[in-house]
Amino acid sequence: MLKRTICEHLTNLNELRTAREHICEECVKTGDSWVHLRTCQTCGVTLCCDDSPNKHAMKHFHASGHPVIASAEPGERWLWCYVDEQMASY
């Protein structure tokens, strides 16, 4: 059985950023809706997930290079690294 190493983007996190508000800041500006929310672990912005029509969290990663998001959904405790396509629970 292979043991997978957690990527450096995930292991280098010093604190967990949580959603300031449970809204997609970009969808609110355009009057759009979202499915789930994700919080960037670099800057703290909360945006919509890849299942949402606008995929703002993914767009934020491509524009900023900020690699890690956390689910902002109640009861979900996981992180995702876009760069290494790796998930970790906390």
C-alpha positions as CSV (number, residue, x, y, z in Angstrom):
1,M,0.0,0.0,0.0
2,L,1.4,3.4,-1.0
3,K,1.5,6.2,1.6
4,R,0.8,9.6,0.1
5,T,2.6,12.6,1.4
6,I,0.6,15.8,2.0
7,C,1.8,18.6,-0.3
8,E,3.7,21.6,1.0
9,H,0.9,24.0,0.2
10,L,-1.3,22.2,2.8
11,T,1.4,21.5,5.3
12,N,2.6,25.1,5.3
13,L,-0.7,26.5,6.4
14,N,-0.3,28.2,9.8
15,E,-3.9,29.2,10.4
16,L,-7.3,28.3,9.1
17,R,-9.2,31.1,7.4
18,T,-12.9,30.9,7.7
19,A,-15.7,32.6,5.9
20,R,-16.4,36.2,7.1
21,E,-19.9,35.9,5.5
22,H,-21.6,32.9,3.9
23,I,-21.9,34.5,0.5
24,C,-19.9,34.4,-2.7
25,E,-18.6,38.0,-2.9
26,E,-18.5,37.9,-6.7
27,C,-21.9,36.4,-7.3
28,V,-23.5,39.0,-5.0
29,K,-22.0,41.7,-7.2
30,T,-23.6,40.2,-10.4
31,G,-26.8,39.0,-8.8
32,D,-26.0,35.3,-9.5
33,S,-26.5,32.3,-7.3
34,W,-24.0,29.6,-6.1
35,V,-24.1,26.0,-4.9
36,H,-21.4,25.8,-2.3
37,L,-18.8,28.2,-0.9
38,R,-15.0,27.9,-0.5
39,T,-12.6,30.2,1.4
40,C,-9.1,31.0,0.1
41,Q,-6.5,30.2,2.6
42,T,-4.1,32.9,1.4
43,C,-6.4,36.0,1.4
44,G,-9.6,34.9,3.1
45,V,-12.0,35.7,0.2
46,T,-15.1,33.4,0.1
47,L,-16.2,32.4,-3.4
48,C,-18.4,29.8,-5.1
49,C,-17.3,26.3,-5.9
50,D,-16.8,24.4,-9.2
51,D,-20.4,23.2,-9.2
52,S,-21.6,26.8,-9.2
53,P,-22.3,28.4,-12.6
54,N,-19.5,31.0,-12.2
55,K,-16.8,28.9,-10.5
56,H,-15.4,32.0,-8.8
57,A,-13.0,30.1,-6.4
58,M,-11.3,28.4,-9.4
59,K,-11.1,31.7,-11.3
60,H,-9.6,33.3,-8.2
61,F,-6.9,30.6,-8.1
62,H,-6.0,31.1,-11.7
63,A,-5.9,34.9,-11.3
64,S,-4.0,35.0,-8.0
65,G,-2.1,31.8,-7.8
66,H,-3.4,31.2,-4.2
67,P,-3.3,27.4,-4.0
68,V,-5.5,26.3,-1.1
69,I,-9.2,26.6,-0.4
70,A,-11.3,25.3,2.6
71,S,-14.9,24.4,2.4
72,A,-17.0,27.1,3.9
73,E,-20.0,24.8,4.2
74,P,-21.3,24.1,7.7
75,G,-20.1,20.7,9.0
76,E,-17.5,20.2,6.2
77,R,-13.8,20.2,7.4
78,W,-11.5,19.8,4.4
79,L,-8.9,21.7,2.4
80,W,-8.1,21.4,-1.3
81,C,-4.9,22.3,-3.1
82,Y,-5.5,23.4,-6.7
83,V,-1.8,23.1,-7.6
84,D,-1.3,19.5,-6.4
85,E,-4.9,18.4,-6.7
86,Q,-4.9,17.1,-3.1
87,M,-7.4,17.1,-0.4
88,A,-6.9,17.0,3.4
89,S,-9.3,16.9,6.3
90,Y,-8.8,18.9,9.5
